[in-house]
Amino acid sequence: MIPRLPALTIDELTSRLGSAARARAVVRWLYGTAPLPQALPAAVPGVAAAAWRTLRAATPWNPPLVRERQASADGTTKYALAFGATLVEAVRIPSPRRSTVCVSSQSGCTRRCVFCATRTLGFGRHLRADEMVLQVMLAAAEAPPEAPVRNVVFMGMGEPMDNLGEVLRAVRVLTQSPAPLLRARSITVSTSGVLPGMRRFLRESPASLALSLHATTDDVRARLVPHGRIWPIAALMALLREDAARHPRRECFVEYVLCAGVNDADADADRLLRLLDGIGARVNLIPYNAFPGSDLAPPPSARVLAFQARLAAAGRRAFIRWPRGRAIAAACGQLALATATAE
Ligand code: SAH
């Protein structure tokens, strides 16, 4: 079995179709067709008929079925998508001149972070690279013309480092010419801190990395992120520091979900500053988004702002991700198929 069409690289298409010009013609057709085609056509302009027929027979075409599309007032759109019997969510987030797509790498998740709604689903299955690329294609086909998709974040359902081969392939395809050609630094893969996967990712991919850190002591982290017991904060930081020296141009982010009374004290901000010494990471502070059945709460806005100010005063870039799409449960950590499971 070869990868499905949306996951084939230009080089792979070239060897299957017999020429680079044909490979480019297929990719142009694939990304130039909106809405996503429901079936592969009998012929693609610029591609020899026999070569296309052989390729078409070897790669089944399974675009996702849009089970539900929910838009919030700010334009953030959450998609509930079915790949066969597998349900996942993707989110399109518009800003004035460009859109970001938040992609799922698994249905459910292999990890059990206590503050994340996806945990309540358990683990369904790993998504294939073509299923990740199709999420981007679908969102790109629906993006407003004045705000085309320019950023992709692997921050939907799932732990990308537990499905790394497929994630790396998806990143490779999304950054290849002629299309969709996103810049490697415009793709961010977010991890809950699976150290061996991070090591391989940093070695093999030029894309940006986001580490979901959430705590400044191993005890607090292990309470929030159970596998924090396996890979301590010091080891995660040592890897980021090493990579900052090796790839100084790579974008690196540290995600920090602020939970009232758990990790939001001034002392936490001070420890965070020390941990990040020698790492050029930007910090994204995410006020905790509540979901039914969880007993954590977001800090008051004044505390969130004070935490940010403390980091900024020490020269650390820190942004607050005030929730977008909270009303439709599309904000960070709220992807748990509320719509699909309610049926
Ligand atoms: N498993 C990966 C990819 C998911 S990314 C990871 O953990 O990084 C989703 C981002 O949203 C992560 O930074 C995650 O920690 C954060 N998040 C999860 N649940 C949240 C919640 N309830 N409120 C705010 N942010 C949350």
Residues whose N, C-alpha, C, O or C-beta is under 5 A from the ligand:
A	BS01	SAH	F115 C116 A117 F154 M155 G156 G158 E159 S190 T191 S192 S212 E255 V257 I286 P287 Y288 N289 C332 G333
